[in-house]
Structures are given as structure tokens and as C-alpha cells.
Amino acid sequence: MNIIITVIMSLNLSLSSGIETRFFRDSSVRMIEETEINVWQENFAAGLSYYLYYPENELAFQRRLGAVKGYVEVKSKELLFRAGSSYLSFGRGLIFQASRDDILKMDRFVNGLYMEVVKGLLDLRAFGGVSRYYLDHRLQPDSTTLLLGVDGEIKVSGNLLIGGSALKAGTSTDYFGFRSTGEFGDLSAYFEYGVRTGYSRILQQDKRGAADYIAVSYSREKFGLLFEFRDYWLFGKDYGLPPTLNRNGIYLNEAMDERGYSFSFNFNPVEEITGNFSVSRINSPGYFGEKSELREAAFEMQYQTENRFAEMDIGYLNITGGQVAIGVDNRKEIDPRFEYAFSTDRFEFETYLRNRIREDDGLKYTDRDIAFTLGFLDGYSVTLTSQKRLGDLSEDWMNVEFKGQILENLNLILTAGSMRGDFVCSGGICRYEPEFKGVMLKASVTF
């Protein structure tokens, strides 16, 4: 008994809990709460995630209450074994990636067994389990498939690494991947190739698909260059998240048939100033779905000192045949933004301006956003935001937000008013964040 008490007392403990409650003007209520508890020692760890989701609609099957994730893990210098929920990625995510994106409200993980062996120049991982995929707090259709995967890397020399992956999804689809990484002074290169065989859920037939991704970068003290190329042919994103190669994080047709490139130039002429210029072009030849194309360019500069910050950002986006991606066939967009902030011993002030000009299938409108933030005391702020839509579409939204760090471990965000709805995209996944009118309260506690 004394041994058990000694072991329990030696465990490290962390607890975090977050809750979001939305009170809509039509009297409906949405509540989301997630609590995570983790314990660990030198060679042992365990955790549990408890989840509550009460949507504002009347669809009872979408409501959830209970433990969503949990794990037990033991490890040594060379071996790690985990039973339960795991996040992991093979290479750059061509054939498999299970991760979480809080901005997108996406959570993809695997419930099952995971093992990793690191010995000498070899790093080998294997898992088996059921994929669980939540988007905007709703369980997605691919969340019952049994997955078996293995991934490994070996260091051939001091500057060359090669690896490979294999994934079996259910009984009818297989994925295989190969990758290599090389570093030669200031130059580095990465290549990954993936193959899908067997049944395609999108095509609803047996069809072979392939994907490749290449990245070459050159980095010096004051600047850096990055060139990326990808080609996806009847491949898709069933269990992976292949790189999108555009800042907006958009696939034209769910990575089924897309080819494109991107180029990025980073510079840092002086300590206080950084900048980036990027261009990308993606097109789909029409083997799957209609022909489509995406062109994008962006320029960004930042100035930062101990008590001042300024950022200027302008983006250009042109999509043709984008019905699958963003819900409209054609979109042209120019999106300039400016942010400035400064602080004194007692106050912080921040202003944000945006004037996004869009044309969607001939419909022209401008989204004009202005926000002012005043920070005071230590950890408190008030933000007033005005959003206007002008042109062929016309509407106004306005809200006020209060942030406060109550006690050392409790953070509160209270928002009242209205917010514009829009598409949110990240890593190739897009969802529509609907317009909101009402009061929203967010609270988070960490120990």
C-alpha cells in the first residue's frame, strides 16, 4: 500500500479545461466543453479527454457527453508503446496525418496501439486502430475504418535521410510512400512520393492514384528561398493532408487531380524588419471533375521593437472552377490588411484595418473591417470591431470583446454583438463558419 501511495505522489499532473457557450438571439444555445487530464513520470504517461458538445439544433444524435480520447504510454530510451489515442504523421502527410487544428476546429486521431523504436540510425513506427475524425465538433464519415500503418526513417549519412511508409485502410485500399531528405550546406531538398491502390471511395471503383511533392530551400542569415512542387493524380486526401502550396490552404478538388508550384522569398534586412513574398499556381486538368485553377500572390512586412509592432499584408487570389473548394465557380480577391500596436508601462493599444475586395461569379462586394483594442492592467483588454459589407451585398456587423486573466490560471473572453460568416480553410480542409448574433463566453483553466 505504501508503495502505491509513493508512486502516486511521484506523478506529475496537468489539467486543462475550456468551455465555450454561445447564446443566440433566437434563444438557442450551443455549449462546448473539453477537459484534459495528464499524468506522467520519467517512463510512464497517461491521459484522458472528457468532452461535452451540445449543439444549438435539435439533432440529438450530434450531442456528445463522455470520454473522447485517452491513452496509457510507457517508454524507455529506445522503445515507446502507447495504447489509446494518438496523433501522428507520415512524412509531410501525403498518405497519412492525424492532427488537431484549433482554428479550423478539426481533430483527427487514431484509437488503437502505437509503437516506436529508435535505435542507432533507425527510427521505426507502427500503429493499428480506428480513425476518428471530428470537424467543427461533428464526427465525420471516415471514422469507422480500421487502419494499419508502418513508417520508418534511416540516416544514410550525416546529411542524407531516407524513409518509407505503408498504410492499409480497411480491406480494400492500400497506400505506399517513399521520401528522402538531404542537406548540403545552405541548401536542403525534400522529396516524397505516394501511391494509392485498390478501392477509391470518391471514384467508387478500383483505381490507382499517385502523388509527389518536392521542396528545395536555400537559407542565409538575411534571406531565404523556398520552391515547392506537387502533382496529385487520382490521389485524394482520405487519411492524409498533402501540402496545398497556397497560403489560403485550399485544395481545388480535394487533392484528387491537382498540379502546381509555389515560390517564397523571406528577407530580414535589419533586426526590426522581416518580410515575405510568395506566389503559387495550382491547376486541375479535369481528369476528375471540371478543369480549375488557383493563382495566388502575397506580400507581408513586419516591424517590431520592444514596445511597437506594425504589419502590412496584401494578398491576391484568383480561382476559376472552384465550386468544390469554396462553393463558387469563380472568385477574384484583393485582400490588404494593416495592423499597428504600441505599449506603455500601463496601457497597450492596437488597431486593425482590412479592406477585402471580392468578385464571386460576377457578384462584387467589399468587406471592410476596423478593430480597436485597449489593453490595461496586466492581462485585460477590450476590443471594438466593426465589419461592413458594401457593394452588391450589403450588411453590417459589430461586436465588443472583453478579455481578462482572472487569477493566475483562469482566462475569460466575453463577446457580445454580431460577427460575419465566412469560409475558414487550413491545410486543405475548409468549413463554413456561420454568422453569429448574440453573446459568447469562453473560459479556459490550466494547472
C-alpha positions as CSV (number, residue, x, y, z in Angstrom):
1,M,0.0,0.0,0.0
2,N,2.8,2.4,0.9
3,I,4.5,1.6,-2.5
4,I,1.3,2.6,-4.3
5,I,0.9,5.8,-2.4
6,T,4.6,6.6,-3.1
7,V,4.1,6.0,-6.8
8,I,1.0,8.2,-7.0
9,M,2.7,11.0,-5.1
10,S,5.6,10.9,-7.5
11,L,3.4,11.5,-10.6
12,N,3.3,14.9,-12.3
13,L,-0.2,16.2,-13.0
14,S,-1.6,18.7,-15.5
15,L,-5.2,19.7,-16.0
16,S,-6.7,22.0,-18.7
17,S,-10.3,22.8,-19.3
18,G,-12.0,25.0,-21.8
19,I,-15.7,25.9,-22.3
20,E,-17.4,27.9,-25.0
21,T,-21.1,28.9,-24.6
22,R,-23.0,30.8,-27.3
23,F,-26.3,32.4,-26.5
24,F,-28.0,33.2,-29.9
25,R,-30.5,35.9,-30.4
26,D,-33.2,33.4,-31.3
27,S,-32.8,31.9,-27.8
28,S,-30.9,28.8,-28.9
29,V,-27.7,27.8,-27.0
30,R,-24.6,26.0,-28.1
31,M,-22.2,24.6,-25.4
32,I,-18.8,23.0,-26.0
33,E,-16.5,21.9,-23.2
34,E,-13.3,19.9,-23.1
35,T,-11.2,18.8,-20.2
36,E,-7.8,17.1,-20.4
37,I,-6.0,15.4,-17.5
38,N,-2.5,14.1,-17.9
39,V,-0.2,12.4,-15.5
40,W,3.4,11.4,-16.2
41,Q,6.6,10.1,-14.6
42,E,10.0,9.5,-16.2
43,N,9.0,6.4,-18.2
44,F,5.2,6.5,-17.9
45,A,2.4,8.8,-19.0
46,A,-1.4,8.6,-19.2
47,G,-4.2,11.0,-20.1
48,L,-7.9,11.4,-20.6
49,S,-10.0,13.8,-22.5
50,Y,-13.6,14.4,-21.4
51,Y,-15.9,16.2,-23.9
52,L,-19.3,17.8,-23.9
53,Y,-21.0,19.0,-27.1
54,Y,-24.5,20.4,-27.0
55,P,-25.4,21.9,-30.4
56,E,-28.0,24.6,-30.9
57,N,-30.1,22.4,-33.3
58,E,-32.5,19.7,-32.4
59,L,-30.4,16.8,-33.8
60,A,-30.0,14.7,-30.7
61,F,-27.6,12.3,-32.4
62,Q,-25.0,15.1,-32.7
63,R,-24.9,15.6,-28.9
64,R,-21.9,14.1,-27.1
65,L,-21.0,13.6,-23.5
66,G,-18.2,11.5,-22.2
67,A,-14.6,10.5,-22.7
68,V,-13.4,11.1,-26.3
69,K,-9.7,10.4,-26.0
70,G,-7.5,8.5,-23.6
71,Y,-4.1,6.9,-23.6
72,V,-1.5,5.0,-21.5
73,E,2.1,5.2,-22.5
74,V,5.4,3.5,-21.4
75,K,8.8,4.3,-22.8
76,S,12.5,3.6,-22.5
77,K,15.5,5.1,-24.3
78,E,14.8,3.1,-27.4
79,L,11.2,2.0,-27.2
80,L,7.8,3.7,-26.8
81,F,4.5,1.8,-26.5
82,R,1.1,3.6,-26.4
83,A,-2.4,2.2,-26.0
84,G,-5.3,4.5,-26.7
85,S,-5.5,7.8,-28.7
86,S,-2.5,9.1,-30.8
87,Y,-1.6,11.9,-33.1
88,L,1.0,11.1,-35.8
89,S,2.1,11.9,-39.3
90,F,4.0,10.1,-42.0
91,G,6.5,12.4,-43.7
92,R,4.7,15.6,-45.0
93,G,1.3,14.0,-44.7
94,L,0.8,12.6,-48.3
95,I,-0.7,9.3,-47.2
96,F,-1.4,9.8,-43.5
97,Q,-1.7,12.6,-41.0
98,A,-3.7,12.7,-37.7
99,S,-3.5,16.1,-36.1
100,R,-5.5,18.8,-34.4
101,D,-6.2,22.3,-35.8
102,D,-8.0,24.5,-33.2
103,I,-8.6,27.4,-35.7
104,L,-10.3,25.0,-38.1
105,K,-12.0,23.1,-35.3
106,M,-10.6,19.8,-36.7
107,D,-9.5,16.9,-34.6
108,R,-8.3,13.7,-36.3
109,F,-6.7,10.9,-34.2
110,V,-6.4,7.1,-34.1
111,N,-7.7,4.9,-31.3
112,G,-5.6,1.8,-31.0
113,L,-2.0,0.7,-30.5
114,Y,1.1,2.7,-31.4
115,M,4.8,1.7,-31.1
116,E,8.0,3.5,-31.9
117,V,11.6,2.1,-31.9
118,V,14.6,4.4,-32.1
119,K,17.9,2.6,-32.3
120,G,21.1,4.0,-33.8
121,L,20.4,5.4,-37.3
122,L,16.9,3.9,-37.5
123,D,13.5,5.3,-36.4
124,L,10.6,2.9,-36.9
125,R,6.9,3.5,-36.1
126,A,3.8,1.3,-36.4
127,F,0.2,1.5,-35.4
128,G,-3.1,-0.2,-35.7
129,G,-6.5,1.3,-34.8
130,V,-9.7,3.1,-35.9
131,S,-9.6,6.5,-37.4
132,R,-11.6,9.2,-35.5
133,Y,-12.2,12.5,-37.4
134,Y,-14.2,15.4,-36.0
135,L,-14.7,18.6,-38.0
136,D,-16.4,21.5,-36.3
137,H,-17.2,19.2,-33.4
138,R,-19.1,16.7,-35.6
139,L,-17.9,13.1,-36.3
140,Q,-17.0,12.6,-40.0
141,P,-18.0,9.6,-42.1
142,D,-14.5,8.0,-42.3
143,S,-14.4,7.4,-38.5
144,T,-15.1,3.6,-38.5
145,T,-12.2,2.4,-40.8
146,L,-9.5,0.2,-39.3
147,L,-6.1,1.4,-40.2
148,L,-2.8,-0.5,-40.1
149,G,0.3,1.6,-40.7
150,V,4.1,1.5,-40.6
151,D,6.6,4.3,-41.1
152,G,10.4,4.4,-40.9
153,E,13.5,6.5,-41.5
154,I,17.1,5.7,-41.6
155,K,20.1,8.1,-41.7
156,V,22.3,7.0,-44.6
157,S,24.9,9.7,-43.9
158,G,25.3,12.9,-41.9
159,N,23.2,14.8,-44.5
160,L,21.0,12.2,-46.1
161,L,17.9,10.6,-44.7
162,I,15.6,8.2,-46.5
163,G,12.2,6.8,-45.3
164,G,9.1,4.9,-46.3
165,S,5.5,4.3,-45.3
166,A,2.7,1.9,-45.8
167,L,-0.9,2.2,-44.8
168,K,-3.8,-0.3,-45.1
169,A,-7.3,1.2,-44.8
170,G,-10.0,-1.4,-44.3
171,T,-9.8,-4.4,-46.6
172,S,-9.8,-2.6,-50.0
173,T,-7.4,0.3,-50.1
174,D,-3.6,0.4,-49.7
175,Y,-1.1,3.4,-49.6
176,F,2.6,3.3,-50.0
177,G,5.1,6.2,-49.7
178,F,8.8,6.9,-50.2
179,R,10.8,10.0,-49.1
180,S,14.3,11.4,-48.8
181,T,15.8,14.5,-47.2
182,G,19.2,16.0,-48.0
183,E,21.1,18.9,-46.6
184,F,24.1,20.4,-48.3
185,G,25.4,23.5,-46.6
186,D,22.8,26.3,-47.1
187,L,20.8,24.1,-49.5
188,S,18.2,21.5,-48.5
189,A,15.9,19.3,-50.5
190,Y,13.0,17.0,-49.7
191,F,11.2,14.5,-52.0
192,E,8.1,12.4,-51.2
193,Y,6.2,10.0,-53.5
194,G,3.0,8.2,-52.6
195,V,0.8,5.6,-54.3
196,R,-2.8,4.6,-53.6
197,T,-4.1,1.2,-54.9
198,G,-7.4,-0.5,-54.5
199,Y,-10.8,1.0,-54.0
200,S,-11.4,4.8,-54.2
201,R,-14.4,6.0,-52.1
202,I,-14.6,9.2,-54.2
203,L,-14.5,7.4,-57.6
204,Q,-16.4,4.4,-56.2
205,Q,-14.2,1.9,-58.1
206,D,-10.8,0.4,-58.1
207,K,-8.3,2.9,-59.5
208,R,-4.6,3.5,-58.9
209,G,-3.5,7.0,-57.9
210,A,-0.2,8.7,-57.2
211,A,1.2,11.9,-55.6
212,D,4.6,13.5,-55.4
213,Y,5.9,16.5,-53.5
214,I,9.3,18.3,-53.9
215,A,10.7,21.1,-51.7
216,V,14.0,22.9,-52.3
217,S,15.2,25.6,-49.9
218,Y,18.2,27.9,-49.7
219,S,18.8,29.8,-46.4
220,R,21.3,32.5,-45.4
221,E,21.5,34.9,-42.5
222,K,19.4,37.7,-44.1
223,F,17.2,35.9,-46.6
224,G,15.8,32.5,-47.6
225,L,14.2,31.0,-50.7
226,L,11.8,28.1,-50.9
227,F,10.4,26.4,-54.0
228,E,7.8,23.6,-53.8
229,F,6.1,21.5,-56.5
230,R,3.4,18.9,-56.2
231,D,1.4,16.6,-58.6
232,Y,-1.6,14.6,-57.3
233,W,-3.3,12.3,-59.8
234,L,-6.5,10.5,-58.7
235,F,-5.0,10.5,-55.2
236,G,-7.2,12.4,-52.7
237,K,-6.9,13.2,-49.0
238,D,-8.8,10.3,-47.4
239,Y,-6.4,9.9,-44.4
240,G,-3.6,12.3,-45.2
241,L,-3.3,16.0,-45.7
242,P,-1.0,16.5,-48.7
243,P,0.6,20.0,-48.9
244,T,-1.7,22.6,-50.5
245,L,1.1,25.0,-51.6
246,N,-1.0,28.1,-51.2
247,R,-1.4,30.5,-48.3
248,N,-5.2,30.2,-48.2
249,G,-4.9,26.4,-47.6
250,I,-7.2,25.4,-50.4
251,Y,-7.5,22.2,-52.5
252,L,-9.2,22.7,-55.8
253,N,-10.9,19.2,-55.8
254,E,-9.9,17.5,-52.5
255,A,-6.3,16.7,-53.8
256,M,-7.8,14.3,-56.4
257,D,-6.2,15.9,-59.5
258,E,-4.0,18.9,-58.9
259,R,-0.6,20.0,-60.1
260,G,1.1,23.2,-59.0
261,Y,4.1,25.1,-57.5
262,S,4.8,27.8,-55.1
263,F,7.8,30.1,-54.5
264,S,8.5,32.1,-51.3
265,F,11.2,34.7,-50.5
266,N,11.9,35.7,-46.9
267,F,14.1,38.6,-46.0
268,N,15.4,40.2,-42.8
269,P,17.5,43.3,-43.8
270,V,17.7,44.6,-40.2
271,E,16.8,43.2,-36.8
272,E,13.4,45.0,-36.6
273,I,12.1,44.3,-40.1
274,T,11.1,41.0,-41.6
275,G,9.3,40.4,-44.9
276,N,7.9,37.7,-47.2
277,F,6.8,37.5,-50.8
278,S,5.1,34.4,-52.2
279,V,3.4,33.3,-55.4
280,S,1.7,30.0,-56.2
281,R,-0.2,28.5,-59.1
282,I,-2.3,25.3,-58.9
283,N,-4.4,23.8,-61.7
284,S,-6.6,20.7,-62.2
285,P,-6.6,19.2,-65.7
286,G,-10.1,17.8,-65.4
287,Y,-9.4,14.0,-65.1
288,F,-11.7,14.2,-62.0
289,G,-14.4,16.9,-62.1
290,E,-14.1,20.1,-64.0
291,K,-11.0,22.0,-65.0
292,S,-10.0,24.5,-62.4
293,E,-7.1,26.8,-61.5
294,L,-5.9,28.8,-58.5
295,R,-3.4,31.7,-58.6
296,E,-2.2,33.5,-55.5
297,A,0.3,36.1,-54.5
298,A,1.1,37.7,-51.2
299,F,3.4,40.3,-49.7
300,E,4.0,40.8,-46.0
301,M,6.2,43.1,-43.9
302,Q,6.6,43.3,-40.1
303,Y,8.3,45.9,-37.9
304,Q,8.8,45.1,-34.3
305,T,10.6,46.6,-31.4
306,E,10.3,46.2,-27.6
307,N,7.1,48.3,-27.5
308,R,5.9,48.8,-31.1
309,F,4.6,46.4,-33.7
310,A,3.4,47.1,-37.3
311,E,2.4,44.7,-40.0
312,M,1.3,45.3,-43.6
313,D,-0.1,42.4,-45.6
314,I,-1.7,42.3,-49.1
315,G,-2.9,39.1,-50.8
316,Y,-4.2,38.4,-54.2
317,L,-6.4,35.3,-55.1
318,N,-7.9,34.2,-58.4
319,I,-9.8,30.9,-58.6
320,T,-11.7,29.6,-61.6
321,G,-13.7,26.4,-61.3
322,G,-13.7,26.5,-57.5
323,Q,-17.2,25.1,-56.8
324,V,-15.9,22.1,-54.9
325,A,-13.3,24.1,-53.0
326,I,-15.2,27.3,-51.9
327,G,-18.7,27.0,-53.2
328,V,-18.4,29.4,-56.1
329,D,-17.1,28.8,-59.6
330,N,-15.0,32.0,-59.9
331,R,-13.5,34.2,-57.3
332,K,-11.2,37.2,-57.6
333,E,-9.9,38.8,-54.4
334,I,-7.6,41.5,-53.3
335,D,-7.1,41.5,-49.5
336,P,-5.0,44.3,-47.9
337,R,-4.6,44.3,-44.1
338,F,-2.7,46.6,-41.7
339,E,-2.1,46.2,-38.0
340,Y,-0.3,48.6,-35.6
341,A,0.3,48.3,-31.9
342,F,2.3,50.1,-29.2
343,S,2.6,49.7,-25.4
344,T,3.5,51.9,-22.5
345,D,4.1,51.0,-18.9
346,R,0.3,51.0,-18.2
347,F,-1.5,50.6,-21.5
348,E,-1.5,48.7,-24.8
349,F,-3.2,50.0,-27.9
350,E,-3.8,48.1,-31.2
351,T,-5.6,48.9,-34.4
352,Y,-6.5,46.6,-37.2
353,L,-7.8,47.5,-40.7
354,R,-8.9,45.3,-43.6
355,N,-10.4,46.1,-47.0
356,R,-11.0,42.8,-48.8
357,I,-12.4,43.3,-52.4
358,R,-14.1,40.3,-53.9
359,E,-15.9,39.3,-57.0
360,D,-17.8,35.9,-56.8
361,D,-19.3,34.8,-60.1
362,G,-19.9,38.4,-61.1
363,L,-21.1,39.5,-57.7
364,K,-18.9,42.3,-56.5
365,Y,-18.6,43.3,-52.8
366,T,-16.1,44.7,-50.3
367,D,-15.6,43.6,-46.7
368,R,-14.3,46.5,-44.6
369,D,-13.1,45.6,-41.1
370,I,-11.9,48.0,-38.4
371,A,-10.9,46.9,-34.9
372,F,-9.5,48.9,-31.9
373,T,-8.1,47.2,-28.8
374,L,-7.2,48.8,-25.5
375,G,-5.1,46.7,-23.0
376,F,-4.9,47.7,-19.4
377,L,-3.8,46.5,-16.0
378,D,-2.0,43.2,-16.7
379,G,-3.8,40.8,-18.8
380,Y,-7.1,42.7,-19.5
381,S,-8.3,44.2,-22.8
382,V,-11.3,45.5,-24.6
383,T,-11.8,45.2,-28.4
384,L,-14.4,47.0,-30.5
385,T,-14.8,45.6,-34.0
386,S,-16.9,46.9,-36.9
387,Q,-17.5,44.8,-40.1
388,K,-19.2,46.2,-43.1
389,R,-20.1,44.6,-46.4
390,L,-20.5,47.1,-49.3
391,G,-21.4,46.7,-53.0
392,D,-23.8,44.1,-54.5
393,L,-24.1,42.6,-51.0
394,S,-24.7,45.0,-48.1
395,E,-24.7,44.3,-44.3
396,D,-23.2,45.4,-41.0
397,W,-21.8,43.6,-38.0
398,M,-20.4,44.9,-34.8
399,N,-19.2,43.4,-31.6
400,V,-17.3,44.2,-28.4
401,E,-15.0,41.7,-26.8
402,F,-13.6,41.6,-23.2
403,K,-10.5,39.5,-22.4
404,G,-9.3,39.0,-18.8
405,Q,-6.9,36.8,-16.9
406,I,-8.9,36.2,-13.8
407,L,-6.5,34.8,-11.2
408,E,-3.3,33.1,-12.4
409,N,-4.9,30.1,-14.2
410,L,-8.3,31.4,-15.4
411,N,-8.8,33.2,-18.7
412,L,-12.1,34.7,-19.9
413,I,-13.3,36.0,-23.2
414,L,-16.8,37.6,-23.4
415,T,-18.1,38.7,-26.8
416,A,-21.4,40.5,-27.5
417,G,-22.8,41.6,-30.8
418,S,-22.6,40.1,-34.3
419,M,-19.8,38.6,-36.5
420,R,-19.7,37.9,-40.2
421,G,-19.7,34.4,-41.6
422,D,-17.1,33.1,-44.0
423,F,-15.1,30.1,-45.2
424,V,-12.2,29.0,-43.0
425,C,-9.5,26.9,-44.7
426,S,-6.3,25.4,-43.3
427,G,-4.1,22.6,-44.7
428,G,-6.6,21.8,-47.4
429,I,-9.7,21.4,-45.2
430,C,-12.4,24.1,-45.5
431,R,-15.5,24.7,-43.4
432,Y,-18.1,27.5,-43.3
433,E,-18.1,29.5,-40.0
434,P,-21.7,30.8,-39.9
435,E,-22.7,34.3,-39.0
436,F,-23.2,34.8,-35.3
437,K,-25.5,37.2,-33.4
438,G,-25.7,37.0,-29.6
439,V,-23.4,36.6,-26.7
440,M,-20.4,34.2,-26.5
441,L,-18.4,33.3,-23.4
442,K,-15.1,31.4,-23.5
443,A,-13.3,30.3,-20.4
444,S,-10.1,28.2,-20.0
445,V,-8.4,26.9,-16.9
446,T,-4.9,25.3,-16.8
447,F,-3.0,23.8,-13.9
